[in-house]
């Protein structure tokens, strides 16, 4: 009887889908990736005020970007450094384009200023 109970508990634990645990539309992402996307979005929101819809869209964009980067790292594991750099640059450009489409003109200027100051800080 104990074995049957244990088997049932294990089967129930295995059949729980991430979608049941995560919020709506978040079932495909790990909790670590969700946390990282939230951190990135909050950090950006400190410098660029978002409305709620933009915040959610930017968070989704961060989830897509993090997933794409993870997938590229797996796919390009044995590739040359040049190939990895090229593919990551393409992914970064896609992220920048999609983000610029989500932002209003004044937000886009603030983002570009933030990016410029961050790059200048990193070069020092």
GUZAFI-275779 format. One record per atom (N, C-alpha, C): residue in one letter; atom name; x, y, z. Coordinates in nm, 4 decimals, decimal comma, always signed. Example, Ala and Ser with C-alpha at 12.3 -4.5 7.8 and 13.67 -1.06 7.14 Angstrom:
REM GUZAFI-275779
(atom "A"; "N"; (+1,3190; -0,5690; +0,7800)),
(atom "A"; "CA"; (+1,2300; -0,4500; +0,7800)),
(atom "A"; "C"; (+1,3200; -0,3300; +0,7800)),
(atom "S"; "N"; (+1,2850; -0,2250; +0,7080)),
(atom "S"; "CA"; (+1,3670; -0,1060; +0,7140)),
(atom "S"; "C"; (+1,2900; +0,0030; +0,7870)),
//
This chain:
REM GUZAFI-275779
(atom "X"; "N"; (+0,0818; -0,1185; +0,0000)),
(atom "X"; "CA"; (+0,0000; +0,0000; +0,0000)),
(atom "X"; "C"; (+0,0871; +0,1262; +0,0000)),
(atom "X"; "N"; (+0,1966; +0,1222; +0,0779)),
(atom "X"; "CA"; (+0,2869; +0,2364; +0,0801)),
(atom "X"; "C"; (+0,3504; +0,2581; -0,0562)),
(atom "X"; "N"; (+0,3828; +0,1486; -0,1255)),
(atom "X"; "CA"; (+0,4435; +0,1604; -0,2581)),
(atom "X"; "C"; (+0,3462; +0,2222; -0,3577)),
(atom "X"; "N"; (+0,2193; +0,1851; -0,3488)),
(atom "X"; "CA"; (+0,1180; +0,2411; -0,4383)),
(atom "X"; "C"; (+0,1030; +0,3909; -0,4126)),
(atom "X"; "N"; (+0,0995; +0,4299; -0,2850)),
(atom "X"; "CA"; (+0,0890; +0,5711; -0,2501)),
(atom "X"; "C"; (+0,2102; +0,6488; -0,2999)),
(atom "X"; "N"; (+0,3284; +0,5934; -0,2796)),
(atom "X"; "CA"; (+0,4516; +0,6577; -0,3245)),
(atom "X"; "C"; (+0,4546; +0,6713; -0,4759)),
(atom "X"; "N"; (+0,4138; +0,5670; -0,5458)),
(atom "X"; "CA"; (+0,4107; +0,5713; -0,6926)),
(atom "X"; "C"; (+0,3119; +0,6764; -0,7419)),
(atom "X"; "N"; (+0,1982; +0,6871; -0,6749)),
(atom "X"; "CA"; (+0,0978; +0,7869; -0,7135)),
(atom "X"; "C"; (+0,1515; +0,9284; -0,6912)),
(atom "X"; "N"; (+0,2192; +0,9495; -0,5784)),
(atom "X"; "CA"; (+0,2771; +1,0819; -0,5501)),
(atom "X"; "C"; (+0,3834; +1,1194; -0,6521)),
(atom "X"; "N"; (+0,4676; +1,0240; -0,6869)),
(atom "X"; "CA"; (+0,5719; +1,0502; -0,7861)),
(atom "X"; "C"; (+0,5103; +1,0792; -0,9215)),
(atom "X"; "N"; (+0,4110; +0,9998; -0,9603)),
(atom "X"; "CA"; (+0,3453; +1,0226; -1,0895)),
(atom "X"; "C"; (+0,2770; +1,1584; -1,0930)),
(atom "X"; "N"; (+0,2146; +1,1982; -0,9840)),
(atom "X"; "CA"; (+0,1484; +1,3287; -0,9790)),
(atom "X"; "C"; (+0,2513; +1,4410; -0,9869)),
(atom "X"; "N"; (+0,3643; +1,4216; -0,9226)),
(atom "X"; "CA"; (+0,4698; +1,5230; -0,9273)),
(atom "X"; "C"; (+0,5312; +1,5366; -1,0646)),
(atom "X"; "N"; (+0,5427; +1,4262; -1,1353)),
(atom "X"; "CA"; (+0,6014; +1,4282; -1,2691)),
(atom "X"; "C"; (+0,5066; +1,4888; -1,3704)),
(atom "X"; "N"; (+0,3768; +1,4701; -1,3517)),
(atom "X"; "CA"; (+0,2818; +1,5172; -1,4516)),
(atom "X"; "C"; (+0,2424; +1,6627; -1,4344)),
(atom "X"; "N"; (+0,2862; +1,7305; -1,3278)),
(atom "X"; "CA"; (+0,2565; +1,8730; -1,3120)),
(atom "X"; "C"; (+0,3341; +1,9492; -1,4177)),
(atom "X"; "N"; (+0,2633; +2,0278; -1,4957)),
(atom "X"; "CA"; (+0,3284; +2,1038; -1,6019)),
(atom "X"; "C"; (+0,3739; +2,2389; -1,5492)),
(atom "X"; "N"; (+0,4788; +2,2937; -1,6061)),
(atom "X"; "CA"; (+0,5237; +2,4263; -1,5630)),
(atom "X"; "C"; (+0,4172; +2,5332; -1,5818)),
(atom "X"; "N"; (+0,3285; +2,5165; -1,6798)),
(atom "X"; "CA"; (+0,2243; +2,6164; -1,7039)),
(atom "X"; "C"; (+0,1302; +2,6258; -1,5846)),
(atom "X"; "N"; (+0,1125; +2,5154; -1,5127)),
(atom "X"; "CA"; (+0,0244; +2,5176; -1,3965)),
(atom "X"; "C"; (+0,0894; +2,5937; -1,2815)),
(atom "X"; "N"; (+0,2204; +2,5947; -1,2763)),
(atom "X"; "CA"; (+0,2923; +2,6608; -1,1691)),
(atom "X"; "C"; (+0,3173; +2,8069; -1,2038)),
(atom "X"; "N"; (+0,3492; +2,8356; -1,3274)),
(atom "X"; "CA"; (+0,3833; +2,9711; -1,3700)),
(atom "X"; "C"; (+0,2571; +3,0507; -1,3996)),
(atom "X"; "N"; (+0,2763; +3,1792; -1,4196)),
(atom "X"; "CA"; (+0,1660; +3,2670; -1,4551)),
(atom "X"; "C"; (+0,1232; +3,2430; -1,5985)),
(atom "X"; "N"; (+0,0213; +3,3143; -1,6423)),
(atom "X"; "CA"; (-0,0270; +3,2952; -1,7787)),
(atom "X"; "C"; (+0,0782; +3,3294; -1,8829)),
(atom "X"; "N"; (+0,1014; +3,2384; -1,9753)),
(atom "X"; "CA"; (+0,1971; +3,2608; -2,0822)),
(atom "X"; "C"; (+0,3417; +3,2455; -2,0417)),
(atom "X"; "N"; (+0,3671; +3,2019; -1,9181)),
(atom "X"; "CA"; (+0,5036; +3,1934; -1,8687)),
(atom "X"; "C"; (+0,5494; +3,0496; -1,8503)),
(atom "X"; "N"; (+0,4717; +2,9527; -1,8945)),
(atom "X"; "CA"; (+0,5016; +2,8127; -1,8688)),
(atom "X"; "C"; (+0,6277; +2,7615; -1,9353)),
(atom "X"; "N"; (+0,6747; +2,8262; -2,0399)),
(atom "X"; "CA"; (+0,7914; +2,7774; -2,1128)),
(atom "X"; "C"; (+0,9223; +2,8243; -2,0518)),
(atom "X"; "N"; (+0,9172; +2,9040; -1,9467)),
(atom "X"; "CA"; (+1,0381; +2,9640; -1,8921)),
(atom "X"; "C"; (+1,0658; +2,9125; -1,7511)),
(atom "X"; "N"; (+1,1931; +2,8954; -1,7208)),
(atom "X"; "CA"; (+1,2330; +2,8522; -1,5870)),
(atom "X"; "C"; (+1,2171; +2,9690; -1,4896)),
(atom "X"; "N"; (+1,2146; +2,9358; -1,3617)),
(atom "X"; "CA"; (+1,2020; +3,0428; -1,2622)),
(atom "X"; "C"; (+1,3252; +3,1327; -1,2636)),
(atom "X"; "N"; (+1,4424; +3,0767; -1,2919)),
(atom "X"; "CA"; (+1,5643; +3,1580; -1,2997)),
(atom "X"; "C"; (+1,5558; +3,2562; -1,4166)),
(atom "X"; "N"; (+1,5021; +3,2100; -1,5294)),
(atom "X"; "CA"; (+1,4903; +3,2982; -1,6458)),
(atom "X"; "C"; (+1,3840; +3,4057; -1,6194)),
(atom "X"; "N"; (+1,2753; +3,3684; -1,5539)),
(atom "X"; "CA"; (+1,1722; +3,4665; -1,5200)),
(atom "X"; "C"; (+1,2298; +3,5727; -1,4261)),
(atom "X"; "N"; (+1,3090; +3,5286; -1,3299)),
(atom "X"; "CA"; (+1,3703; +3,6210; -1,2357)),
(atom "X"; "C"; (+1,4661; +3,7161; -1,3065)),
(atom "X"; "N"; (+1,5461; +3,6630; -1,3957)),
(atom "X"; "CA"; (+1,6420; +3,7460; -1,4706)),
(atom "X"; "C"; (+1,5692; +3,8473; -1,5589)),
(atom "X"; "N"; (+1,4629; +3,8030; -1,6257)),
(atom "X"; "CA"; (+1,3853; +3,8944; -1,7105)),
(atom "X"; "C"; (+1,3208; +4,0042; -1,6266)),
(atom "X"; "N"; (+1,2713; +3,9694; -1,5090)),
(atom "X"; "CA"; (+1,2119; +4,0683; -1,4203)),
(atom "X"; "C"; (+1,3168; +4,1686; -1,3746)),
(atom "X"; "N"; (+1,4353; +4,1201; -1,3400)),
(atom "X"; "CA"; (+1,5440; +4,2082; -1,2972)),
(atom "X"; "C"; (+1,5841; +4,3040; -1,4087)),
(atom "X"; "N"; (+1,5984; +4,2522; -1,5296)),
(atom "X"; "CA"; (+1,6351; +4,3367; -1,6437)),
(atom "X"; "C"; (+1,5280; +4,4429; -1,6698)),
(atom "X"; "N"; (+1,4028; +4,4013; -1,6630)),
(atom "X"; "CA"; (+1,2928; +4,4936; -1,6916)),
(atom "X"; "C"; (+1,2829; +4,6011; -1,5839)),
(atom "X"; "N"; (+1,2978; +4,5622; -1,4591)),
(atom "X"; "CA"; (+1,2933; +4,6614; -1,3505)),
(atom "X"; "C"; (+1,4088; +4,7599; -1,3614)),
(atom "X"; "N"; (+1,5261; +4,7099; -1,3940)),
(atom "X"; "CA"; (+1,6420; +4,7980; -1,4073)),
(atom "X"; "C"; (+1,6193; +4,8999; -1,5189)),
(atom "X"; "N"; (+1,5641; +4,8552; -1,6288)),
(atom "X"; "CA"; (+1,5361; +4,9460; -1,7401)),
(atom "X"; "C"; (+1,4246; +5,0436; -1,7022)),
(atom "X"; "N"; (+1,3252; +4,9955; -1,6284)),
(atom "X"; "CA"; (+1,2124; +5,0803; -1,5876)),
(atom "X"; "C"; (+1,2548; +5,1892; -1,4902)),
(atom "X"; "N"; (+1,3664; +5,1715; -1,4212)),
(atom "X"; "CA"; (+1,4163; +5,2761; -1,3320)),
(atom "X"; "C"; (+1,4643; +5,3977; -1,4106)),
(atom "X"; "N"; (+1,5062; +5,3762; -1,5327)),
(atom "X"; "CA"; (+1,5586; +5,4851; -1,6157)),
(atom "X"; "C"; (+1,4594; +5,5334; -1,7203)),
(atom "X"; "N"; (+1,3686; +5,4453; -1,7585)),
(atom "X"; "CA"; (+1,2694; +5,4787; -1,8606)),
(atom "X"; "C"; (+1,1325; +5,4440; -1,8045)),
(atom "X"; "N"; (+1,0494; +5,5432; -1,7783)),
(atom "X"; "CA"; (+0,9172; +5,5115; -1,7228)),
(atom "X"; "C"; (+0,8290; +5,4408; -1,8259)),
(atom "X"; "N"; (+0,7813; +5,3224; -1,7893)),
(atom "X"; "CA"; (+0,6927; +5,2439; -1,8752)),
(atom "X"; "C"; (+0,5503; +5,2514; -1,8215)),
(atom "X"; "N"; (+0,4530; +5,2410; -1,9112)),
(atom "X"; "CA"; (+0,3187; +5,2139; -1,8636)),
(atom "X"; "C"; (+0,3090; +5,0624; -1,8431)),
(atom "X"; "N"; (+0,2003; +5,0153; -1,7877)),
(atom "X"; "CA"; (+0,1906; +4,8739; -1,7528)),
(atom "X"; "C"; (+0,2018; +4,7830; -1,8755)),
(atom "X"; "N"; (+0,1385; +4,8217; -1,9842)),
(atom "X"; "CA"; (+0,1443; +4,7402; -2,1058)),
(atom "X"; "C"; (+0,2866; +4,7329; -2,1598)),
(atom "X"; "N"; (+0,3569; +4,8441; -2,1570)),
(atom "X"; "CA"; (+0,4957; +4,8440; -2,2024)),
(atom "X"; "C"; (+0,5828; +4,7590; -2,1116)),
(atom "X"; "N"; (+0,5600; +4,7687; -1,9810)),
(atom "X"; "CA"; (+0,6383; +4,6894; -1,8865)),
(atom "X"; "C"; (+0,6241; +4,5408; -1,9180)),
(atom "X"; "N"; (+0,5009; +4,4969; -1,9383)),
(atom "X"; "CA"; (+0,4773; +4,3552; -1,9699)),
(atom "X"; "C"; (+0,5384; +4,3160; -2,1048)),
(atom "X"; "N"; (+0,5282; +4,4053; -2,2030)),
(atom "X"; "CA"; (+0,5846; +4,3765; -2,3352)),
(atom "X"; "C"; (+0,7376; +4,3706; -2,3288)),
(atom "X"; "N"; (+0,7983; +4,4609; -2,2525)),
(atom "X"; "CA"; (+0,9445; +4,4616; -2,2389)),
(atom "X"; "C"; (+0,9904; +4,3370; -2,1629)),
(atom "X"; "N"; (+0,9152; +4,2975; -2,0615)),
(atom "X"; "CA"; (+0,9507; +4,1750; -1,9885)),
(atom "X"; "C"; (+0,9436; +4,0544; -2,0822)),
(atom "X"; "N"; (+0,8402; +4,0482; -2,1646)),
(atom "X"; "CA"; (+0,8282; +3,9379; -2,2615)),
(atom "X"; "C"; (+0,9437; +3,9422; -2,3614)),
(atom "X"; "N"; (+0,9823; +4,0614; -2,4033)),
(atom "X"; "CA"; (+1,0964; +4,0757; -2,4937)),
(atom "X"; "C"; (+1,2244; +4,0266; -2,4267)),
(atom "X"; "N"; (+1,2418; +4,0573; -2,2989)),
(atom "X"; "CA"; (+1,3589; +4,0087; -2,2262)),
(atom "X"; "C"; (+1,3581; +3,8562; -2,2158)),
(atom "X"; "N"; (+1,2413; +3,7983; -2,1946)),
(atom "X"; "CA"; (+1,2320; +3,6523; -2,1902)),
(atom "X"; "C"; (+1,2716; +3,5914; -2,3252)),
(atom "X"; "N"; (+1,2238; +3,6515; -2,4324)),
(atom "X"; "CA"; (+1,2595; +3,6030; -2,5658)),
(atom "X"; "C"; (+1,4088; +3,6167; -2,5909)),
(atom "X"; "N"; (+1,4663; +3,7308; -2,5498)),
(atom "X"; "CA"; (+1,6084; +3,7537; -2,5712)),
(atom "X"; "C"; (+1,6930; +3,6536; -2,4925)),
(atom "X"; "N"; (+1,6566; +3,6327; -2,3669)),
(atom "X"; "CA"; (+1,7310; +3,5378; -2,2838)),
(atom "X"; "C"; (+1,7207; +3,3960; -2,3384)),
(atom "X"; "N"; (+1,6031; +3,3589; -2,3862)),
(atom "X"; "CA"; (+1,5847; +3,2260; -2,4458)),
(atom "X"; "C"; (+1,6676; +3,2122; -2,5726)),
(atom "X"; "N"; (+1,6647; +3,3140; -2,6561)),
(atom "X"; "CA"; (+1,7415; +3,3093; -2,7802)),
(atom "X"; "C"; (+1,8913; +3,3000; -2,7518)),
(atom "X"; "N"; (+1,9396; +3,3774; -2,6561)),
(atom "X"; "CA"; (+2,0828; +3,3719; -2,6216)),
(atom "X"; "C"; (+2,1209; +3,2344; -2,5685)),
(atom "X"; "N"; (+2,0367; +3,1783; -2,4825)),
(atom "X"; "CA"; (+2,0631; +3,0444; -2,4294)),
(atom "X"; "C"; (+2,0672; +2,9419; -2,5429)),
(atom "X"; "N"; (+1,9704; +2,9500; -2,6322)),
(atom "X"; "CA"; (+1,9660; +2,8565; -2,7452)),
(atom "X"; "C"; (+2,0873; +2,8728; -2,8357)),
(atom "X"; "N"; (+2,1274; +2,9969; -2,8608)),
(atom "X"; "CA"; (+2,2456; +3,0200; -2,9444)),
(atom "X"; "C"; (+2,3719; +2,9646; -2,8794)),
(atom "X"; "N"; (+2,3828; +2,9795; -2,7480)),
(atom "X"; "CA"; (+2,5002; +2,9249; -2,6789)),
(atom "X"; "C"; (+2,5068; +2,7734; -2,6934)),
(atom "X"; "N"; (+2,3906; +2,7091; -2,6899)),
(atom "X"; "CA"; (+2,3864; +2,5632; -2,7062)),
(atom "X"; "C"; (+2,4182; +2,5249; -2,8502)),
(atom "X"; "N"; (+2,3536; +2,5905; -2,9431)),
(atom "X"; "CA"; (+2,3709; +2,5574; -3,0855)),
(atom "X"; "C"; (+2,5134; +2,5854; -3,1318)),
(atom "X"; "N"; (+2,5696; +2,6970; -3,0859)),
(atom "X"; "CA"; (+2,7010; +2,7406; -3,1329)),
(atom "X"; "C"; (+2,8140; +2,6963; -3,0406)),
(atom "X"; "N"; (+2,7923; +2,5925; -2,9642)),
(atom "X"; "CA"; (+2,8912; +2,5464; -2,8674)),
(atom "X"; "C"; (+3,0267; +2,5175; -2,9316)),
(atom "X"; "N"; (+3,0304; +2,4518; -3,0453)),
(atom "X"; "CA"; (+3,1567; +2,4190; -3,1100)),
(atom "X"; "C"; (+3,1969; +2,5144; -3,2205)),
(atom "X"; "N"; (+3,1209; +2,6218; -3,2378)),
(atom "X"; "CA"; (+3,1475; +2,7155; -3,3471)),
(atom "X"; "C"; (+3,2653; +2,8062; -3,3126)),
(atom "X"; "N"; (+3,3164; +2,8710; -3,4147)),
(atom "X"; "CA"; (+3,4270; +2,9645; -3,3945)),
(atom "X"; "C"; (+3,3781; +3,0873; -3,3181)),
(atom "X"; "N"; (+3,4710; +3,1588; -3,2594)),
(atom "X"; "CA"; (+3,4371; +3,2804; -3,1851)),
(atom "X"; "C"; (+3,3727; +3,3831; -3,2775)),
(atom "X"; "N"; (+3,4197; +3,3895; -3,4004)),
(atom "X"; "CA"; (+3,3635; +3,4848; -3,4964)),
(atom "X"; "C"; (+3,2178; +3,4525; -3,5268)),
(atom "X"; "N"; (+3,1870; +3,3261; -3,5466)),
(atom "X"; "CA"; (+3,0491; +3,2847; -3,5746)),
(atom "X"; "C"; (+2,9589; +3,3140; -3,4544)),
(atom "X"; "N"; (+3,0060; +3,2830; -3,3335)),
(atom "X"; "CA"; (+2,9279; +3,3119; -3,2126)),
(atom "X"; "C"; (+2,9022; +3,4614; -3,2010)),
(atom "X"; "N"; (+3,0067; +3,5423; -3,2208)),
(atom "X"; "CA"; (+2,9918; +3,6877; -3,2123)),
(atom "X"; "C"; (+2,8918; +3,7401; -3,3140)),
(atom "X"; "N"; (+2,8995; +3,6873; -3,4366)),
(atom "X"; "CA"; (+2,8074; +3,7309; -3,5411)),
(atom "X"; "C"; (+2,6630; +3,6979; -3,5057)),
(atom "X"; "N"; (+2,6392; +3,5765; -3,4607)),
(atom "X"; "CA"; (+2,5032; +3,5344; -3,4270)),
(atom "X"; "C"; (+2,4489; +3,6110; -3,3061)),
(atom "X"; "N"; (+2,5348; +3,6336; -3,2067)),
(atom "X"; "CA"; (+2,4915; +3,7105; -3,0903)),
(atom "X"; "C"; (+2,4658; +3,8569; -3,1267)),
(atom "X"; "N"; (+2,5449; +3,9118; -3,2189)),
(atom "X"; "CA"; (+2,5231; +4,0496; -3,2646)),
(atom "X"; "C"; (+2,3895; +4,0615; -3,3385)),
(atom "X"; "N"; (+2,3560; +3,9605; -3,4173)),
(atom "X"; "CA"; (+2,2270; +3,9606; -3,4875)),
(atom "X"; "C"; (+2,1126; +3,9549; -3,3866)),
(atom "X"; "N"; (+2,1266; +3,8713; -3,2858)),
(atom "X"; "CA"; (+2,0238; +3,8605; -3,1819)),
(atom "X"; "C"; (+2,0102; +3,9922; -3,1063)),
(atom "X"; "N"; (+2,1222; +4,0554; -3,0757)),
(atom "X"; "CA"; (+2,1198; +4,1837; -3,0056)),
(atom "X"; "C"; (+2,0527; +4,2907; -3,0901)),
(atom "X"; "N"; (+2,0815; +4,2921; -3,2183)),
(atom "X"; "CA"; (+2,0194; +4,3894; -3,3083)),
(atom "X"; "C"; (+1,8684; +4,3679; -3,3164)),
(atom "X"; "N"; (+1,8261; +4,2426; -3,3190)),
(atom "X"; "CA"; (+1,6832; +4,2114; -3,3214)),
(atom "X"; "C"; (+1,6159; +4,2619; -3,1925)),
(atom "X"; "N"; (+1,6837; +4,2414; -3,0792)),
(atom "X"; "CA"; (+1,6322; +4,2907; -2,9506)),
(atom "X"; "C"; (+1,6190; +4,4435; -2,9541)),
(atom "X"; "N"; (+1,7232; +4,5111; -3,0010)),
(atom "X"; "CA"; (+1,7216; +4,6580; -3,0073)),
(atom "X"; "C"; (+1,6075; +4,7086; -3,0960)),
(atom "X"; "N"; (+1,5881; +4,6432; -3,2094)),
(atom "X"; "CA"; (+1,4816; +4,6836; -3,3020)),
(atom "X"; "C"; (+1,3445; +4,6648; -3,2387)),
(atom "X"; "N"; (+1,3218; +4,5494; -3,1781)),
(atom "X"; "CA"; (+1,1923; +4,5225; -3,1159)),
(atom "X"; "C"; (+1,1682; +4,6149; -2,9971)),
(atom "X"; "N"; (+1,2722; +4,6431; -2,9199)),
(atom "X"; "CA"; (+1,2565; +4,7353; -2,8076)),
(atom "X"; "C"; (+1,2230; +4,8748; -2,8574)),
(atom "X"; "N"; (+1,2900; +4,9197; -2,9615)),
(atom "X"; "CA"; (+1,2631; +5,0545; -3,0137)),
(atom "X"; "C"; (+1,1203; +5,0663; -3,0656)),
(atom "X"; "N"; (+1,0631; +4,9567; -3,1114)),
(atom "X"; "CA"; (+0,9240; +4,9587; -3,1584)),
(atom "X"; "C"; (+0,8248; +4,9676; -3,0424)),
(atom "X"; "N"; (+0,8663; +4,9239; -2,9245)),
(atom "X"; "CA"; (+0,7795; +4,9298; -2,8072)),
(atom "X"; "C"; (+0,7816; +5,0661; -2,7392)),
(atom "X"; "N"; (+0,8885; +5,1416; -2,7588)),
(atom "X"; "CA"; (+0,9067; +5,2673; -2,6867)),
(atom "X"; "C"; (+0,8503; +5,3859; -2,7634)),
(atom "X"; "N"; (+0,8033; +5,4827; -2,6870)),
(atom "X"; "CA"; (+0,7610; +5,6086; -2,7453)),
(atom "X"; "C"; (+0,8861; +5,6912; -2,7739)),
(atom "X"; "N"; (+0,8750; +5,7949; -2,8579)),
(atom "X"; "CA"; (+0,9946; +5,8713; -2,8967)),
(atom "X"; "C"; (+1,0783; +5,9226; -2,7798)),
(atom "X"; "N"; (+1,0154; +5,9811; -2,6774)),
(atom "X"; "CA"; (+1,0930; +6,0327; -2,5646)),
(atom "X"; "C"; (+1,1565; +5,9186; -2,4846)),
(atom "X"; "N"; (+1,0912; +5,8038; -2,4790)),
(atom "X"; "CA"; (+1,1490; +5,6879; -2,4114)),
(atom "X"; "C"; (+1,2672; +5,6333; -2,4902)),
(atom "X"; "N"; (+1,2558; +5,6357; -2,6210)),
(atom "X"; "CA"; (+1,3641; +5,5881; -2,7064)),
(atom "X"; "C"; (+1,4887; +5,6750; -2,6895)),
(atom "X"; "N"; (+1,4695; +5,8067; -2,6807)),
(atom "X"; "CA"; (+1,5823; +5,8973; -2,6572)),
(atom "X"; "C"; (+1,6460; +5,8664; -2,5219)),
(atom "X"; "N"; (+1,5646; +5,8455; -2,4202)),
(atom "X"; "CA"; (+1,6172; +5,8122; -2,2873)),
(atom "X"; "C"; (+1,6939; +5,6801; -2,2908)),
(atom "X"; "N"; (+1,6433; +5,5824; -2,3652)),
(atom "X"; "CA"; (+1,7120; +5,4540; -2,3773)),
(atom "X"; "C"; (+1,8455; +5,4697; -2,4489)),
(atom "X"; "N"; (+1,8466; +5,5472; -2,5574)),
(atom "X"; "CA"; (+1,9709; +5,5679; -2,6310)),
(atom "X"; "C"; (+2,0741; +5,6408; -2,5448)),
(atom "X"; "N"; (+2,0286; +5,7388; -2,4663)),
(atom "X"; "CA"; (+2,1197; +5,8087; -2,3742)),
(atom "X"; "C"; (+2,1729; +5,7133; -2,2678)),
(atom "X"; "N"; (+2,0860; +5,6302; -2,2147)),
(atom "X"; "CA"; (+2,1278; +5,5309; -2,1157)),
(atom "X"; "C"; (+2,2300; +5,4355; -2,1747)),
(atom "X"; "N"; (+2,2048; +5,3904; -2,2926)),
(atom "X"; "CA"; (+2,2950; +5,2969; -2,3597)),
(atom "X"; "C"; (+2,4307; +5,3617; -2,3883)),
(atom "X"; "N"; (+2,4288; +5,4861; -2,4310)),
(atom "X"; "CA"; (+2,5531; +5,5588; -2,4583)),
(atom "X"; "C"; (+2,6331; +5,5779; -2,3302)),
(atom "X"; "N"; (+2,5669; +5,6178; -2,2226)),
(atom "X"; "CA"; (+2,6381; +5,6391; -2,0970)),
(atom "X"; "C"; (+2,6893; +5,5078; -2,0406)),
(atom "X"; "N"; (+2,6146; +5,3995; -2,0588)),
(atom "X"; "CA"; (+2,6602; +5,2693; -2,0112)),
(atom "X"; "C"; (+2,7835; +5,2239; -2,0893)),
(atom "X"; "N"; (+2,7792; +5,2408; -2,2203)),
(atom "X"; "CA"; (+2,8927; +5,2017; -2,3038)),
(atom "X"; "C"; (+3,0160; +5,2839; -2,2686)),
(atom "X"; "N"; (+2,9982; +5,4152; -2,2496)),
(atom "X"; "CA"; (+3,1106; +5,5009; -2,2150)),
(atom "X"; "C"; (+3,1662; +5,4612; -2,0784)),
(atom "X"; "N"; (+3,0795; +5,4281; -1,9873)),
(atom "X"; "CA"; (+3,1239; +5,3843; -1,8530)),
(atom "X"; "C"; (+3,2027; +5,2550; -1,8632)),
(atom "X"; "N"; (+3,1584; +5,1625; -1,9457)),
(atom "X"; "CA"; (+3,2241; +5,0334; -1,9592)),
(atom "X"; "C"; (+3,3621; +5,0448; -2,0257)),
(atom "X"; "N"; (+3,3814; +5,1487; -2,1074)),
(atom "X"; "CA"; (+3,5074; +5,1640; -2,1775)),
(atom "X"; "C"; (+3,6150; +5,2253; -2,0899)),
(atom "X"; "N"; (+3,5779; +5,2895; -1,9822)),
(atom "X"; "CA"; (+3,6769; +5,3564; -1,8957)),
(atom "X"; "C"; (+3,7599; +5,2588; -1,8175)),
//
